[in-house]
């Protein structure tokens, strides 16, 4: 178990031993379609992922690791057309831009766009599936951010 003290965890996260804190600034929603709960849900999900997967302590700002995010896209588009020229499936896509700042190792800093989507049957109303789709997409986005920032294989 002493090897884990060097900054490794069973989740694959690799954090230097001198890194103690992290901050996730509240995501800003700049998408043309604003889904009201999306920014807070993403912020909360990323914070929880880091808390549950590392030994880092969450702080409000100025952490050893800092995540800043902007929601840049939220769109619904048809993806499959049926024989009567109507959409058979629609796609909800969420795009974000994340800035990661590592005060202990600035070489790991990055700014990157992440995008994920989920398809759903067009016979269903968006309002009936939206919350579930957002949760699934958020989980994938958070995994992408976490892996990019903290899994250095």
C-alpha positions in Angstrom: 0.0 0.0 0.0 2.9 2.4 0.4 3.1 2.7 -3.4 -0.3 4.4 -3.3 1.1 7.2 -1.1 3.1 8.3 -4.2 0.0 9.6 -5.7 -1.6 6.7 -7.4 -5.1 5.3 -6.9 -7.1 2.3 -8.0 -9.1 4.5 -10.4 -6.0 5.1 -12.5 -5.6 8.7 -11.3 -2.0 9.9 -11.0 -1.6 12.9 -8.7 1.7 14.0 -7.4 2.1 13.7 -3.6 2.5 17.4 -3.1 -0.9 18.1 -4.8 -3.4 18.5 -2.0 -6.4 20.5 -3.2 -8.6 21.1 -6.3 -11.2 23.6 -7.3 -14.0 23.3 -9.8 -15.3 26.7 -10.8 -19.0 26.8 -11.6 -19.4 26.1 -15.3 -20.6 29.0 -17.4 -23.4 28.4 -19.9 -22.8 30.1 -23.2 -24.7 27.7 -25.4 -27.4 29.2 -27.7 -29.9 27.0 -26.0 -29.5 27.3 -22.2 -30.7 24.3 -20.2 -30.9 25.8 -16.7 -29.6 22.9 -14.6 -26.8 21.9 -16.9 -24.0 24.2 -15.5 -24.6 23.3 -11.9 -25.0 19.6 -12.7 -21.7 19.5 -14.6 -19.9 21.4 -11.8 -21.3 19.0 -9.1 -20.6 15.9 -11.1 -17.0 16.8 -11.8 -16.4 17.8 -8.2 -17.9 14.5 -7.0 -15.8 12.4 -9.5 -12.6 14.0 -8.2 -13.6 13.7 -4.5 -14.5 10.0 -4.9 -11.5 9.0 -7.1 -8.7 10.9 -5.4 -7.5 11.9 -1.9 -7.7 15.6 -2.9 -9.6 18.1 -0.9 -12.1 20.4 -2.6 -11.6 24.1 -2.1 -13.8 27.0 -3.5 -11.0 28.6 -5.5 -7.2 28.6 -6.1 -6.6 24.9 -5.7 -3.4 23.1 -6.6 -5.6 21.9 -9.5 -8.3 24.1 -11.0 -11.0 23.3 -13.5 -12.8 26.1 -15.4 -15.5 25.2 -17.8 -17.9 26.7 -20.4 -20.8 25.1 -22.0 -20.5 26.1 -25.6 -23.2 23.9 -27.2 -26.5 22.3 -26.5 -28.3 21.0 -29.5 -31.0 18.6 -30.7 -30.7 17.4 -34.2 -32.4 14.6 -36.3 -30.1 11.7 -36.9 -32.2 9.0 -38.7 -34.9 9.7 -41.2 -37.8 7.3 -41.5 -39.4 6.3 -44.8 -42.0 9.1 -44.5 -39.2 11.8 -44.3 -39.6 12.3 -40.5 -36.9 12.0 -38.0 -36.8 8.5 -36.5 -34.2 9.5 -34.0 -32.9 12.7 -32.5 -29.6 13.5 -31.0 -28.9 15.6 -27.9 -25.3 16.9 -28.1 -23.5 18.8 -25.3 -20.2 20.5 -26.0 -18.0 22.1 -23.4 -14.6 23.8 -23.2 -12.5 23.1 -20.2 -9.4 24.8 -18.9 -7.3 22.8 -16.5 -4.6 24.5 -14.4 -2.1 22.4 -12.5 -0.1 24.8 -10.2 2.3 22.0 -9.2 3.1 20.9 -12.8 2.2 23.5 -15.4 3.2 21.2 -18.2 0.0 19.4 -17.6 -2.2 22.5 -18.1 -4.6 22.3 -21.1 -7.6 23.9 -22.7 -9.7 21.5 -24.7 -13.2 21.1 -26.1 -15.2 17.9 -25.1 -18.4 16.8 -26.8 -20.7 13.9 -26.1 -24.2 13.0 -27.4 -27.0 10.5 -26.9 -29.7 9.5 -29.4 -33.3 9.0 -28.5 -36.5 8.0 -30.3 -38.1 11.0 -31.9 -41.5 9.7 -30.9 -40.5 10.6 -27.3 -40.7 14.3 -26.3 -37.4 15.8 -25.3 -38.9 16.8 -21.9 -39.6 13.2 -21.1 -36.0 12.0 -21.7 -33.9 15.2 -21.3 -32.9 14.7 -17.6 -31.8 11.1 -18.2 -29.9 12.1 -21.4 -28.2 15.0 -19.6 -27.1 12.7 -16.7 -25.7 10.1 -19.1 -23.8 12.7 -21.2 -22.5 14.5 -18.1 -21.1 11.3 -16.8 -19.2 10.7 -20.0 -18.0 14.3 -20.2 -16.8 14.2 -16.6 -15.0 10.9 -17.3 -13.3 12.5 -20.3 -12.2 15.6 -18.3 -11.0 13.4 -15.4 -9.0 11.1 -17.6 -7.4 13.9 -19.5 -6.4 15.8 -16.4 -5.6 13.0 -13.9 -5.0 9.7 -15.7 -1.5 9.8 -17.1 -0.9 6.4 -18.6 
